Amino acid sequence: MLKKQPGRPLGPIAESILELLASQYPLSAREIAYQLQLNVNAAEITCTRLVSRGRLRVVKKTRIKGANKPVSKYALVRQISNQTTFSTTYFRI
């Protein structure tokens, strides 16, 4: 189970997304929605909220032909110490 953080508790969708990304990463909002059987809009909004709260991180943005905006791939942000947070995902560029 994930460690509880102070503040407003996460909802069931956010908890499900964090648990999914703990085992499989990086995933786009559409892939998350497909695996959790959610609406794509709900997955996108929840991922954006989790990024602003510092629980998720945008690892990669890719352009897809026919899409109006780049697609973001999300991964967890893990806290290493009290002052610094790092992602556990590394990519070659």
C-alpha positions, 0 to 999 in steps of 0.5 A: 500500500502507498504511504499516506501523505498529509492533506486531503486524501486521494480518491479511488481513481488517483489511488488506482492510477498510483498503484498501476504506475508503481508496477508499470511505467511510463504510461499515457493517460489513454493507456491508464484509462484502458487498463483501469477501464476509465473514461480518458478525460477522467484519467487525464484530469487525475494525472494532471492533478497528481502532477501538480501535487508532486505525486506523478511526473511527466517523463516523456512527451511525444507527438502523434500524427493526428493529435492536436497536442503532444501525448505525455507519459507519466511515472511515479515520483519517489521521495528519496530524502526530506528535501529532494524528490527524484524519479526512479525512471531513467531514459536514454535520450 
